[in-house]
Amino acid sequence: MTRCRFAALLALLTLAPCARADDADLIVHNGKVLTVDAKFATAEAVAVRGGKVVAVGKSADVLKLKGAKTCVIDAAGNTVMPGLYDSHTHPAGAAGSEVGDPIPDLRSLPEVFAFIKKRASELPEGKWIVIRYAFPTRLKEARFPTKAELDAVAPKHPVLYHAGPAGVANSKALEVSGVTKDTKDPPAGQVVKDEKTGEPTGMLRNAYGVLKGVPGGGGEATAAQRRAAVLKLFALYNEHGITSIADRNAGRGDLDLYLSFQKANELTLRINVARSFGAGGTREAIGKRLDDLIGDDKRGGPTGAGDEWVRIGPIKMFLDGGMLNGSAYMRKPWPRGDTYQITQDDYRGLLFIKPEQLNVVVEEAAKRKWQVTAHCAGEGGMDVLLDSYEFVNKVTPIKEMRFCITHANFPSQLNLERCQRLGVCADVQPAWLYKDGGTLLKVLGDERMRWFQPYQSWLKYTTVGGGSDHMLRFSPLDSTNPWSPWLGVWIALTRKLERGGAVHQPDERLTREQAVRLYTINNAFLHNEEKEKGSLEAGKLGDLIVLDRDLMTCPIDEVKAIKVRATVVGGKVVYEKK
């Protein structure tokens, strides 16, 4: 690999002949090249010129394209494959979370209470203490803390234990916010009340708006600090083999940040940008907001606008709550229990958008050629979303637009058939199966969990792609959520649960070929990009990675420990293991 670092300098210092027009910019040889083409063919070498693959084949043949300035990488018999694609990230938020105070990695309630107690000793009385995106499914006790427990460790500070759409506030937080037994539920939310006394229990479901003075996340970072943090995160993604990501909920500011990176030639990966979209308003207002997303520069939409570096994806809505906090909208009620502090027999979770309103948004988007996706965690939410897609399809055919379901945790046989008929795909998060499956099994039981992330069943009917939903912290394994693609591949192969090592629905495990496709060509297909990325074929983008072992034959538990030797984007080495 030294040649890659110094090839250009050597060319200047020697009397090497001028480069030929057909010389490759980069050649990787002596490897096991997984082309991920239609036949999943293998080769020995690949060459890139002008940012695109120009040859794939035997090392002896491909090396004929070597010139004086060609960067040459010897794969030493290890796997070479297309760069990985994460279908669901939130890079600006994740990077920004590392700029302020460190975010704790809490694994048990005692650790939660110790952290809050320490913060209370450091902060003046009355200052808020907020723990963000701390999912109860990942705690040793597998439950939310109670209001009384939060009161005991910080009686003089307002405390919010935030776990996405649902969280618990202590008594001081309710007091300073004026939340009482008379406080009404906000639209599509719940201020949970004790069944006997009527007093707030502290549990808030999509109801944080009743709290007053809660500080925002991300600290007081400057624009320069945030910019540097995002670039640092992109470099970490490269280190683990990621060459493309989808930002699954971007505002205009996020898009402008990515465009500024592109203009400054600082991007080391490619970004598909889903535009965040609220579903409220009249039909006329919704249409105008969809049009306004495009912007004066025409870079904001509709779907497909942009280029190979920064491209606009779907509009993204939030249809229901979350699996990891007990607010996903289910077909049957959630069971009563401490995990999510559910005390009602008829509680099915939260649906944020009424079906008739959803129909309006999807119809107006389809007319304007916007691809659509929605956060849809629960089985009931998927029913509602597919009902809307079917309704709109009768007016504006959607199959070629590849409408999507984000998360899609609980399909059913009927819904898989609907997806096939409508051309609907899904981006799924294997880490949730590993991290949260054990708790969900205890809460929902075997019968309801039969359809939790059934990868083989999905692939019989449509295309699904692998993503992380990375939200907080840099760590590939300890962040919220873990974003290591190799962990994701391993989970798809084994379906092991973190607690106890049980295998959930082993018949739904993927083969190695399918798992590779999950993080490469499948994600390219989800974003209508399969003609330019996701496989190593002549004419496609020169995005590839070199691994430290043979992915297809190494012991299965080694998959999650794979290291990347080199990451190449557009024929340029953006990461090289030292």
C-alpha positions in Angstrom: 0.0 0.0 0.0 3.0 2.3 0.2 2.7 2.7 -3.5 -0.7 4.3 -3.0 0.8 6.9 -0.7 3.8 7.8 -2.8 2.9 7.0 -6.4 2.3 10.6 -7.4 5.5 11.9 -5.7 7.6 9.2 -7.3 6.2 10.1 -10.7 7.4 13.6 -10.3 10.9 12.7 -9.0 11.7 10.0 -11.7 11.9 9.9 -15.4 9.0 7.6 -15.6 7.2 7.6 -19.0 4.0 9.7 -19.4 0.8 7.9 -18.3 -1.1 6.2 -21.1 -4.8 7.1 -21.7 -5.9 3.6 -20.6 -3.8 3.4 -17.5 -5.8 2.7 -14.4 -5.8 5.1 -11.5 -6.1 2.2 -9.0 -5.8 -1.5 -9.2 -6.6 -4.0 -6.4 -5.2 -7.5 -7.2 -4.5 -10.9 -5.7 -7.8 -10.9 -3.9 -11.2 -12.7 -3.7 -13.3 -10.0 -5.4 -17.0 -10.3 -4.6 -18.5 -8.5 -7.5 -22.1 -8.7 -6.1 -23.4 -8.8 -9.7 -26.5 -10.7 -10.6 -24.6 -14.0 -10.4 -22.5 -13.0 -7.4 -19.5 -13.9 -9.4 -16.0 -13.7 -8.0 -12.8 -12.4 -9.6 -9.2 -11.7 -8.6 -8.7 -8.0 -9.4 -10.5 -4.8 -10.1 -9.3 -1.6 -11.8 -10.6 2.0 -11.5 -10.1 4.9 -13.8 -11.8 8.3 -13.7 -13.7 7.3 -10.6 -15.3 4.3 -12.2 -14.6 0.6 -12.5 -13.0 -0.2 -15.9 -12.0 -3.9 -15.5 -12.8 -6.8 -13.2 -11.1 -10.2 -13.8 -7.9 -12.2 -13.3 -5.0 -10.4 -11.8 -2.7 -10.9 -14.8 -5.3 -9.3 -17.1 -6.2 -6.4 -14.9 -2.5 -5.6 -14.1 -2.0 -4.9 -17.8 -3.7 -1.6 -17.1 -1.0 -0.6 -14.5 0.9 2.6 -15.4 3.5 4.8 -13.8 1.0 6.6 -11.6 -1.3 3.7 -10.8 -2.0 3.0 -7.2 -1.6 -0.7 -6.7 -3.0 -2.6 -3.7 -2.2 -6.3 -3.0 -5.2 -7.8 -1.3 -3.1 -10.8 -0.2 -5.9 -13.3 -0.9 -8.4 -11.5 1.2 -11.9 -10.3 0.3 -12.4 -7.3 -1.9 -16.0 -6.1 -2.3 -18.2 -3.1 -3.0 -18.1 -0.4 -0.4 -20.8 -0.8 2.3 -24.0 1.3 2.3 -25.9 2.2 5.5 -29.5 2.8 4.7 -30.3 4.7 7.9 -28.1 7.2 9.7 -28.4 10.6 11.4 -24.8 11.8 11.0 -25.3 15.5 11.9 -27.0 14.6 15.2 -24.7 11.8 16.0 -21.6 13.9 15.4 -23.1 16.9 17.3 -23.7 14.7 20.3 -20.0 14.3 20.8 -19.3 18.0 20.9 -20.8 18.9 24.3 -20.7 17.0 27.5 -19.9 13.3 27.2 -23.0 11.1 26.8 -22.9 8.2 29.3 -23.2 4.6 28.1 -25.7 3.3 30.8 -26.3 -0.4 31.1 -28.3 -0.7 34.3 -30.5 1.3 36.6 -27.9 1.7 39.3 -25.6 3.2 36.6 -28.5 5.5 35.6 -29.1 6.6 39.2 -25.4 7.1 39.9 -25.0 9.3 36.9 -28.0 11.5 37.8 -26.8 11.8 41.4 -23.4 12.9 40.2 -24.9 15.5 37.9 -27.1 16.7 40.7 -24.0 17.3 42.8 -22.4 19.3 40.0 -25.3 21.5 38.9 -27.2 24.2 40.9 -30.6 23.3 42.2 -33.3 23.7 39.6 -31.1 22.9 36.6 -32.4 20.2 34.3 -30.7 16.8 34.1 -31.6 15.0 30.9 -30.5 11.5 29.8 -31.3 11.2 26.0 -32.1 8.1 24.0 -31.6 5.6 26.8 -33.7 2.7 25.8 -35.1 0.6 28.7 -34.8 -2.6 26.6 -31.0 -2.3 26.9 -30.8 -2.0 30.6 -30.0 -5.0 32.8 -33.4 -4.6 34.5 -35.2 -4.1 31.1 -37.5 -1.4 32.4 -37.9 2.4 32.7 -37.0 4.0 36.0 -39.9 5.2 38.0 -40.7 8.8 39.0 -40.1 7.8 42.6 -36.6 6.4 41.8 -35.7 9.6 40.0 -37.0 11.7 42.9 -34.8 9.7 45.3 -31.5 10.6 43.5 -32.3 14.1 42.5 -35.2 15.6 44.5 -34.2 19.2 43.8 -33.5 19.0 40.1 -35.9 18.5 37.3 -35.0 15.2 35.6 -36.0 13.7 32.3 -35.1 10.1 31.3 -35.7 10.3 27.6 -36.0 7.2 25.4 -37.2 8.6 22.1 -41.0 9.3 22.0 -41.5 8.1 25.5 -39.7 9.0 28.7 -40.1 9.5 32.5 -40.0 12.9 34.3 -39.5 13.2 38.0 -41.7 15.2 40.4 -39.6 18.3 40.3 -39.8 18.3 36.4 -43.6 18.0 36.6 -43.7 20.7 39.3 -41.7 23.3 37.5 -43.7 22.6 34.3 -47.1 22.9 36.0 -48.1 19.3 35.1 -50.9 18.1 37.3 -53.8 15.7 37.3 -55.7 18.3 35.3 -53.1 18.5 32.4 -54.7 17.3 29.2 -53.0 15.0 26.8 -51.5 16.7 23.7 -52.6 15.5 20.3 -51.3 12.0 19.6 -49.7 11.9 23.0 -50.2 10.8 26.6 -49.5 12.3 30.0 -49.9 9.0 31.8 -52.0 9.2 35.0 -52.3 6.8 37.9 -55.5 4.8 37.6 -56.4 5.3 41.2 -55.3 8.8 42.1 -55.3 10.5 38.7 -51.9 12.0 39.4 -49.2 12.0 36.7 -47.0 9.0 36.9 -44.1 10.8 35.2 -44.4 8.7 32.1 -44.8 10.9 29.0 -45.6 9.5 25.6 -45.1 12.0 22.8 -45.8 14.6 25.4 -42.5 16.3 26.1 -44.2 19.6 25.1 -45.8 19.8 28.5 -42.4 20.2 30.1 -40.9 23.7 30.4 -37.3 24.7 30.1 -35.9 21.4 29.0 -32.5 22.2 27.4 -31.7 21.0 23.8 -29.0 18.5 23.1 -25.7 19.0 21.4 -24.2 21.6 23.8 -23.1 25.1 22.6 -21.0 23.9 19.7 -19.9 26.4 17.0 -20.5 25.8 13.4 -16.8 25.0 12.9 -16.9 22.4 15.7 -20.0 20.7 14.3 -18.5 20.7 10.8 -15.3 19.1 12.1 -17.3 16.5 14.1 -19.3 15.4 11.0 -16.1 15.0 9.0 -14.6 13.0 11.8 -17.6 10.7 11.8 -17.4 10.2 8.1 -13.8 9.2 8.5 -14.8 6.6 11.1 -17.5 5.3 8.7 -14.8 4.9 6.1 -12.6 3.0 8.5 -15.3 0.4 8.9 -15.9 0.1 5.1 -18.8 2.5 4.6 -18.7 4.4 1.4 -22.4 5.5 1.2 -25.0 6.5 3.7 -28.5 7.6 3.8 -29.3 10.5 6.1 -32.9 9.4 7.0 -34.3 12.7 8.3 -32.4 15.8 7.1 -33.4 19.4 7.3 -32.2 22.0 4.8 -29.4 22.9 7.1 -28.1 19.3 7.0 -28.3 19.2 3.2 -26.5 22.6 2.9 -23.7 21.2 5.2 -23.2 18.2 2.9 -23.2 20.4 -0.2 -20.6 22.6 1.4 -18.4 19.5 2.0 -18.8 18.5 -1.6 -17.9 22.0 -2.8 -14.8 22.0 -0.7 -13.9 18.5 -2.0 -14.0 17.2 1.6 -16.6 14.3 1.2 -15.2 10.8 1.7 -18.5 9.1 1.2 -21.7 9.5 -0.8 -24.9 10.7 0.9 -28.6 10.1 0.0 -30.6 12.7 1.8 -34.2 12.0 3.0 -36.0 15.3 3.5 -37.8 15.6 6.9 -41.5 16.3 6.3 -44.3 17.1 8.7 -47.7 15.7 7.7 -49.9 18.5 9.0 -51.8 21.1 7.0 -54.3 21.4 4.2 -53.8 19.7 0.9 -52.8 23.1 -0.6 -50.3 23.7 2.2 -48.8 20.3 1.9 -48.4 20.7 -1.9 -46.7 24.1 -1.4 -44.3 22.7 1.3 -43.3 19.8 -1.0 -42.6 22.3 -3.8 -40.7 24.6 -1.4 -38.4 21.7 -0.4 -36.8 22.0 -3.8 -35.3 25.4 -3.0 -34.0 28.2 -5.3 -30.9 26.1 -6.0 -33.0 23.2 -7.2 -30.8 20.9 -5.0 -33.4 20.2 -2.4 -35.6 17.9 -4.4 -37.6 16.1 -5.7 -36.3 12.6 -5.3 -33.3 12.0 -7.5 -32.1 15.6 -7.6 -28.4 16.0 -7.2 -25.5 13.8 -8.3 -23.4 10.8 -7.3 -22.1 12.5 -4.2 -25.2 14.2 -2.7 -28.5 13.0 -3.9 -32.1 13.6 -2.7 -34.0 10.6 -1.5 -37.5 10.3 -0.2 -39.6 12.5 2.1 -39.5 11.1 5.6 -42.5 11.2 8.0 -42.9 9.8 11.5 -46.1 7.6 11.6 -45.9 6.0 15.0 -43.8 5.6 18.2 -41.0 3.3 18.9 -40.4 -0.4 19.7 -37.7 0.3 22.2 -39.9 2.5 24.4 -43.3 0.9 24.1 -45.0 3.5 21.9 -45.0 1.7 18.5 -48.5 1.4 17.1 -49.5 -2.3 17.3 -52.4 -4.4 16.1 -53.1 -5.8 19.5 -52.6 -4.0 22.8 -49.2 -3.9 24.5 -49.2 -6.1 27.6 -49.3 -4.5 31.0 -46.0 -4.4 32.7 -43.0 -2.5 34.2 -40.8 -2.5 31.1 -42.7 0.4 29.5 -44.9 1.2 32.5 -48.1 0.2 30.7 -51.1 0.1 33.0 -54.0 0.1 30.4 -55.6 -3.0 28.9 -56.3 -1.3 25.6 -53.1 0.6 25.0 -51.9 -0.1 21.4 -49.2 2.6 21.2 -49.2 5.9 19.4 -50.2 6.8 15.8 -49.0 10.3 15.0 -50.8 10.8 11.6 -54.5 10.1 11.0 -55.0 7.8 8.0 -57.0 10.3 6.0 -54.3 12.9 6.5 -51.6 10.4 5.5 -53.4 9.7 2.3 -53.3 13.4 1.4 -49.5 13.7 2.0 -48.7 10.5 0.1 -50.9 11.4 -2.8 -49.4 14.9 -3.2 -45.9 13.5 -2.9 -46.6 10.9 -5.5 -47.9 13.4 -8.0 -44.7 15.4 -7.7 -42.5 12.3 -8.1 -41.3 12.2 -4.5 -40.4 8.8 -3.1 -42.0 8.3 0.3 -40.9 6.6 3.5 -42.2 6.8 7.0 -40.9 5.7 10.4 -43.1 2.7 11.0 -42.1 0.6 14.0 -45.2 -1.3 14.9 -47.4 -3.8 13.1 -50.5 -1.6 13.3 -48.4 1.3 11.8 -47.4 -0.8 8.9 -51.0 -1.7 8.2 -51.9 2.0 8.1 -49.0 2.9 5.9 -49.6 0.2 3.3 -53.3 1.1 3.3 -52.2 4.6 2.3 -49.8 3.4 -0.3 -52.6 1.2 -1.8 -55.1 4.0 -1.8 -52.7 6.4 -3.6 -51.6 3.7 -6.1 -55.1 3.7 -7.5 -54.6 7.4 -8.5 -50.9 7.6 -9.1 -49.0 4.3 -9.7 -46.1 4.1 -7.2 -44.3 0.9 -8.1 -41.5 2.6 -10.1 -40.9 5.1 -7.3 -40.0 2.4 -4.7 -41.9 3.7 -1.8 -40.4 2.5 1.4 -41.1 1.5 5.0 -38.5 2.6 7.6 -37.9 0.0 10.3 -40.8 -2.3 9.3 -40.2 -4.5 12.4 -43.4 -6.6 12.1 -44.6 -7.4 8.6 -47.2 -10.2 8.1 -47.8 -12.6 5.2 -50.5 -10.3 3.9 -48.3 -7.2 4.2 -45.4 -8.9 2.4 -47.7 -9.7 -0.4 -48.9 -6.1 -0.5 -45.3 -4.9 -0.6 -44.6 -7.2 -3.6 -47.6 -5.9 -5.4 -46.8 -2.2 -4.8 -43.0 -2.4 -5.2 -42.6 -1.3 -1.6 -39.2 -2.0 0.0 -37.9 -1.5 3.6 -34.8 -0.4 5.5 -34.3 -2.6 8.6 -32.0 -2.4 11.6 -30.4 -5.7 12.5 -28.9 -4.2 15.7 -32.4 -4.0 17.2 -32.8 -7.7 16.9 -29.6 -8.3 18.7 -29.8 -5.5 21.4 -33.5 -5.5 22.1 -34.9 -8.8 20.9 -34.5 -10.5 24.3 -36.6 -7.9 26.1 -39.2 -7.8 23.4 -39.6 -11.6 23.6 -40.4 -11.4 27.3 -42.9 -8.6 26.7 -44.7 -9.8 23.6 -44.1 -13.6 23.7 -43.1 -16.1 21.0 -46.3 -15.9 18.9 -46.2 -12.1 18.3 -42.4 -12.1 17.9 -42.6 -14.6 15.0 -42.7 -11.7 12.6 -40.0 -9.6 14.2 -37.5 -8.7 11.5 -38.0 -11.8 9.4 -35.3 -11.3 6.8 -35.7 -14.4 4.7 -39.5 -13.8 4.5 -38.9 -10.3 3.4 -36.5 -11.3 0.6 -39.1 -13.7 -0.9 -41.3 -10.8 -1.7 -39.3 -7.6 -2.0 -36.0 -5.8 -1.3 -34.8 -4.9 2.2 -31.6 -3.0 3.0 -29.5 -2.9 6.2 -29.1 0.2 8.3 -28.2 1.3 11.8 -30.3 4.3 12.8 -27.1 5.7 14.2 -28.1 8.7 16.4 -25.7 9.4 19.2 -21.9 9.0 19.9 -19.1 7.9 17.6 -18.5 4.4 18.9 -19.4 1.7 16.3 -20.5 -0.7 19.0 -21.6 1.4 22.0 -23.3 4.3 20.2 -27.1 4.7 20.0 -27.6 2.7 17.8 -24.6 0.5 17.1 -23.5 1.3 13.5 -20.8 -1.3 12.9 -21.9 -2.8 9.6 -19.9 -6.0 10.5 -22.0 -6.4 13.6 -25.1 -5.9 11.4 -23.9 -8.6 8.9 -23.1 -11.0 11.8 -26.6 -10.5 13.3 -28.3 -11.1 9.9 -26.2 -14.4 9.6 -26.8 -15.6 13.2 -29.9 -13.9 14.6 -28.4 -14.2 18.0 -29.8 -12.1 20.9 -27.4 -10.2 23.1 -28.8 -11.6 26.4 -28.4 -15.3 26.7 -27.2 -15.9 23.1 -30.5 -17.4 22.0 -31.2 -17.6 18.3 -34.5 -15.9 17.3 -36.3 -17.6 14.4 -33.3 -19.4 12.9 -35.1 -20.1 9.7 -35.0 -16.3 9.0 -31.1 -16.2 9.0 -29.5 -14.9 5.8 -26.8 -16.6 3.9 -23.5 -14.8 3.5 -24.3 -13.8 0.0 -27.6 -12.4 1.1 -26.0 -10.5 4.0 -23.5 -8.9 1.7 -26.3 -7.8 -0.6 -28.1 -6.4 2.4 -25.4 -3.8 2.9 -24.5 -3.2 -0.7 -26.7 -3.6 -3.8 -29.9 -3.9 -1.8 -29.4 -0.4 -0.3 -28.5 1.0 -3.7 -31.8 -0.4 -5.0 -33.8 1.2 -2.2 -32.5 4.5 -3.3 -32.7 4.0 -7.1 -28.9 3.9 -7.4 -28.3 0.3 -8.3 -27.1 1.3 -11.8 -24.2 3.2 -10.4 -23.2 1.5 -7.1 -23.6 -1.5 -5.0 -21.6 -3.9 -7.1 -18.2 -4.0 -8.8 -19.0 -4.0 -12.5 -17.5 -2.0 -15.4 -19.0 1.4 -15.6 -20.1 1.6 -12.0 -18.5 3.9 -9.3 -15.1 2.8 -8.1 -16.2 2.4 -4.4 -14.6 -0.7 -2.9 -13.1 -2.1 0.3 -10.3 -4.6 1.1 -10.8 -6.8 4.2 -8.4 -8.5 6.4 -9.8 -12.0 5.8 -12.1 -14.0 3.6 -15.6 -12.9 4.5 -17.2 -15.9 2.8 -15.3 -18.7 4.5 -14.0 -17.3 7.9 -15.7 -18.7 11.1 -19.0 -17.0 11.4 -18.2 -15.4 14.8 -15.2 -13.7 13.2 -17.5 -11.7 10.9 -18.3 -9.1 13.5 -14.5 -8.7 14.1 -13.6 -8.0 10.5 -11.2 -5.1 10.0 -10.9 -3.1 6.8 -7.5 -2.8 5.3 -8.4 -0.1 2.8 -11.5 1.9 1.7 -11.7 3.4 -1.8 -14.2 5.9 -3.0 -14.2 6.9 -6.6 -10.8 5.3 -7.1 -9.2 7.3 -4.3 -8.0 5.7 -1.0 -9.9 7.4 1.8 -8.8 5.0 4.5 -5.7 2.8 4.8 -5.0 0.7 7.9 -1.6 1.5 9.3 
